[in-house]
Amino acid sequence: MLPVTLTLLLLQQLLMVSNSEDDRHICTEKSVARCKGDVVIAGIFPFYSWEFVRNMNDPAVQQQSDQINIKKYQLLFNLVLAVEEINKNAHLLPNMTMGFEIYSAHYKDTDLLEDPLIWLSGKNKNNPNYTCRRDSKALAVLTGTSSTSVPIGTLLDLYKLPQFTYGSFDPILSDHGKFGTVYQMAAKDSALALAIVSLMLHFSWTWVGLFITEEDYGVWFLSELREEMDKNGVCLAFENMITYNALSDFTNDLWMHLQLMESSTNVIIIYGDSKFLLSFMLKLRDFLFTGKVWVMNSPYDDVTIGKRYFLIDSFHAPLIFSHHHRNTAGFTNFILSETLSKNSGDNSLPRSWIQSVYCLLIKSDCRDLGHCSYNATLDWLLRHIFDMTMSDESYNIYNAVYAVAHALHQMILHLMEEPPVHNAQPKAFLSSQLHPFLKKIQFTNPVGDQVVLNEERKSEAEYDIMSFWNFPEGLGQRVKVGRFSPSRSHDQQLILFENLIEWPIGITKTPQSVCTESCGPGFRKISLEGNATCCFDCTPCSENEISKGIDMEQCVRCPDHQLANTERNTCLLKTENFLAYEDPLGKTLACTALCCSALTAAVLGVFIKHQDTPIVKANNRALSYILLISLTCCFLCSLLFLGRPHTASCILQHTTFAVVFTVAVSTVLAKTITVVLAFTLTAPGRSMRQWLVSQAPKLIIPICTLIQVTLCGLWLGISPPFVDRDAHSEHGHVIILCNMGSLTAFYCVLGYLGFLALSSFTMAFLVRNLPDTFNEAKFLTFSMLVFCSVWLTFLPVYHSAKGKVMVAVEVFSILASSGGLLGCIFVPKCYIILIRPERNSLFRFRARSQSGRNKH
């Protein structure tokens, strides 16, 4: 129980002195607690912290105030715990005891080296380069933050003394050229930036502020944080690097307050060592901040619970990242059963110690303690002043002591393997001999964690995410609300228990922190020049473009057969459209075609029935039959253009149209030639009359038709018509139509048909005035005039129309031109045959011919 007694004596002395009239008097004492052993570890612990306070007379002037830090006594307990465990372990350093020496570190820069020099000199005297102690077997020293470790490490490197830092990892101390004897127990925060950014992404916080220390490790962390933020689309609303000199200057407090309050961000990241973080909190303690979430990197063991440290009470409820480690089972038992137990050998020590601590904290008359039972007061102190779990710094001290023990154990085994020297004196243990073993040391501590001092072989640190519950006020408790493991897969690295998170007062649900609200589906982001990437405008997607996700930078165009909906967040299938039979226009055209074909068939029946009448015989009865049959086919071929197009219908549409119209027009041409031959080459007395009249019409139709069939064959062989889709002519519709294939072949077919029509029109026009009762030259002329007019009008209208209207124009042109031929040529004849039959006789014909000659 010797280490425990010394520990309690030191605690009692320090607490009672700090409770005296002058708290700063303790800083001038050379307070040392020792526990003898065969080997000794020295520890320089910051039992006191300082803060700047305003001068009441001059607020711009700051004064330093030293305060006892109750939580730092946990460091001492862990040192004692580790030493006692090692001394009781029969397999580690057998037949050898370990002791310790405790020094109280100073915060003043001018006094940082005082305690190390006293430790080196001995006898509470500061004699550089001299030692007055003969019984010291100190092999290593434990130091805290980088602000103290760097100057102490420079000093101890002269003596090759191993120095173990239990504070946060500092990249400066990784320079083994300058600090070859310094070993950092803390894990490197290589994954801390990723952990913080992962938390931001989990809550969709893309707009955050940053306060960071302007030390070298702060600059290093800032570069890591920026890299992770850039990769994941998180932006800094402001970035404030603060020096310790700025922390002690109260003139810029209002500016910092305005920066925090006027910023649109609701999440603030604070990064620094314990000294920086504590000073930062004290600096802003007089300002009220609401609706802000604070994300910090430290467990804040420097901070005692009180109204001064407003950032960690339930009003602000920060999220704290601390290194993950397993808890030592013996730590709580050590405090409860050994150190502060009611059953200790001397009950007066823990009672007086508890009374001193309690009075110091509540700042009240110590007589109030009499109203509380001993057990209740002890339980309150243990659970709300000392954490029942090890802090990061305590855990690092615990591992450092074991690292020294394991390295010393291996060194002893190595020395035992060397052959003995005759009459040689026993070798003394030198601290410089430990370095080769410390650099290679790797062991499993009693908790079960692997401990490695070589920074290159250390695994990435895991982090516990802690939230601070402080209800009722003053009874603060850190609660683990999540964990970050960089070694896991990306989607399992961050684990959060959101139901345990206590948000700041005034926030009832998960807070939001974005520069610009996310662009929803149907919109895309537009970057604003000169602004951060998280600040942007949202603009709707262009016509027929969509965006399905959040904050899309580009919209995606819908395929031609699909159409963007009105919200522009999905593509819908366009309605297929074609000139269907069910369409009103299609029904009209189909009925017209059928009626006209039936009418043509009826005219053919009339002509067949009256085939022996003069009017039928006078105009070449056979050609009339051929023309009526071809016109019937012309009317019927228009039906091929109706309905859903397919390959066969597309091929038949224009080839059938071209052939049957060629037959019809060539028949009209043959009838015209018949009239010409009848009045010019068949005058009385000419021997070729009968041959010309009978042979000419028979040759024109097959020759002209054969030429057209040849052209259609070439068309089908080069590039036949095919089914095509027009997705652009009508909004929201895909028009199914027939593509002509080779436009050249198509226009050649139409051009040939037009040539025949013009030829027929020309010849009919020339013979339109020939005298004869049954001369149809005038009717042929007029019919071809209608035919040519229809198709000349068709061409520009056809090319300007789109979709099914274009098909309707083509069908109408077929029906109109066919109807023009039928009406102009056969309606007058049917009128005579059916209405005026008296004019359809040979006697009438001769009487009219005779009267005509008498007039001449």
Salt bridges, closest charged atoms under 4 A:
ASP22 OD1 - ARG24 NE 3.81
GLU29 OE2 - HIS25 NE2 3.09
GLU51 OE1 - ARG285 NH1 2.95
GLU51 OE2 - ARG308 NH1 1.99
GLU101 OE2 - ARG34 NE 3.93
GLU101 OE2 - ARG133 NH2 2.38
GLU114 OE2 - LYS30 NZ 3.02
ASP115 OD2 - HIS106 NE2 3.70
ASP189 OD1 - HIS323 NE2 2.70
GLU228 OE2 - LYS231 NZ 3.50
GLU239 OE2 - ARG226 NH2 2.33
ASP253 OD2 - ARG54 NH2 2.47
ASP253 OD1 - LYS283 NZ 2.62
ASP286 OD2 - ARG54 NH1 2.91
ASP302 OD1 - LYS72 NZ 2.77
ASP365 OD2 - ARG367 NH2 2.46
ASP379 OD1 - ARG383 NE 2.78
ASP387 OD1 - LYS71 NZ 3.60
ASP387 OD2 - ARG478 NH2 2.92
ASP392 OD2 - HIS323 ND1 3.67
ASP392 OD1 - HIS325 NE2 3.60
GLU393 OE1 - LYS72 NZ 2.41
GLU418 OE2 - HIS414 NE2 3.68
GLU418 OE1 - LYS427 NZ 3.58
ASP449 OD1 - ARG326 NE 3.28
GLU462 OE1 - ARG483 NH2 2.36
ASP464 OD1 - HIS324 ND1 2.92
ASP464 OD1 - LYS480 NZ 3.21
GLU498 OE2 - HIS202 NE2 2.75
GLU543 OE2 - HIS731 ND1 3.75
GLU576 OE1 - ARG644 NH1 2.64
GLU576 OE2 - ARG725 NH1 3.00
ASP583 OD2 - LYS804 NZ 2.95
ASP612 OD1 - ARG621 NH1 3.42
GLU776 OE2 - LYS671 NZ 2.86
GLU776 OE1 - LYS829 NZ 2.45
GLU810 OE2 - HIS654 NE2 2.78
GLU838 OE2 - ARG836 NE 2.55
